[in-house]
Amino acid sequence: MKVLGLNISGYISSAALVDDGCVLAAAAEERFSRQKRDRSFPARAIQYALETAGIRAVEIDEVAVAWNPGRHLHRGYDLRAES
């Protein structure tokens, strides 16, 4: 199973391509944009991963997106507060 993993909400955006648990290619978007800690959508990192692995986008079985909901909660936010 070919999985494209994306980190698009964190410190640095990136993409990785995994096939049956084996990492075929991975890259951070900042390597292509030349912007330190680039948080933009990792389009060039995705392209690099696909080209490096010799896989076309239609061959990908799943796309996984890293997301941590707790990262977006502000310190002191009370989940029990009334709306």
C-alpha positions as CSV (number, residue, x, y, z in Angstrom):
1,M,0.0,0.0,0.0
2,K,1.4,3.3,-1.1
3,V,0.8,6.2,1.4
4,L,1.6,9.9,0.9
5,G,2.1,11.5,4.3
6,L,1.8,15.2,4.6
7,N,2.7,17.6,7.4
8,I,0.9,20.8,6.7
9,S,0.0,22.3,10.0
10,G,3.2,22.1,11.9
11,Y,6.5,23.7,12.3
12,I,7.8,22.9,8.8
13,S,5.6,21.5,6.0
14,S,6.8,18.3,4.4
15,A,5.8,15.2,2.5
16,A,6.8,11.5,2.7
17,L,6.0,8.6,0.5
18,V,5.8,5.1,2.1
19,D,5.2,1.8,0.4
20,D,4.3,-1.2,2.7
21,G,6.1,0.4,5.7
22,C,9.3,1.3,3.7
23,V,10.0,5.0,3.3
24,L,10.7,5.6,-0.4
25,A,11.2,9.4,-0.3
26,A,10.7,12.3,2.1
27,A,11.5,16.0,2.0
28,A,10.7,19.3,3.7
29,E,9.2,22.1,1.5
30,E,11.9,24.5,2.8
31,R,14.5,22.6,0.7
32,F,12.8,23.7,-2.4
33,S,11.5,27.2,-1.5
34,R,14.7,28.2,0.3
35,Q,12.6,29.7,3.1
36,K,13.6,28.5,6.6
37,R,10.7,26.9,8.4
38,D,8.4,27.1,5.4
39,R,4.8,26.4,6.3
40,S,3.3,26.6,2.9
41,F,1.6,23.7,1.2
42,P,4.4,21.1,0.3
43,A,3.7,20.9,-3.4
44,R,7.3,20.7,-4.4
45,A,8.1,18.2,-1.7
46,I,5.2,16.0,-3.0
47,Q,6.5,16.3,-6.5
48,Y,10.0,15.4,-5.4
49,A,8.7,12.3,-3.5
50,L,6.7,11.1,-6.4
51,E,9.5,11.6,-8.9
52,T,12.2,10.0,-6.6
53,A,10.0,6.9,-6.0
54,G,9.0,6.7,-9.7
55,I,5.3,6.7,-8.7
56,R,2.4,8.6,-10.4
57,A,-0.1,10.4,-8.2
58,V,-2.9,8.0,-9.3
59,E,-0.9,5.1,-7.9
60,I,-1.2,6.4,-4.3
61,D,-3.6,4.4,-2.2
62,E,-4.0,6.7,0.8
63,V,-3.1,10.2,1.9
64,A,-2.4,10.8,5.6
65,V,-2.3,14.3,7.1
66,A,-0.6,14.9,10.4
67,W,-2.8,17.0,12.7
68,N,-2.7,17.7,16.4
69,P,-5.8,19.4,17.6
70,G,-4.2,20.2,21.0
71,R,-1.6,22.4,19.2
72,H,-4.3,24.9,18.3
73,L,-5.7,25.3,21.8
74,H,-4.5,28.5,23.5
75,R,-3.0,28.3,26.9
76,G,-5.7,28.8,29.6
77,Y,-8.6,27.9,27.2
78,D,-11.3,26.2,29.3
79,L,-13.1,23.5,27.3
80,R,-15.9,23.5,29.9
81,A,-16.7,27.2,29.3
82,E,-20.2,28.0,28.2
83,S,-20.7,29.0,24.6
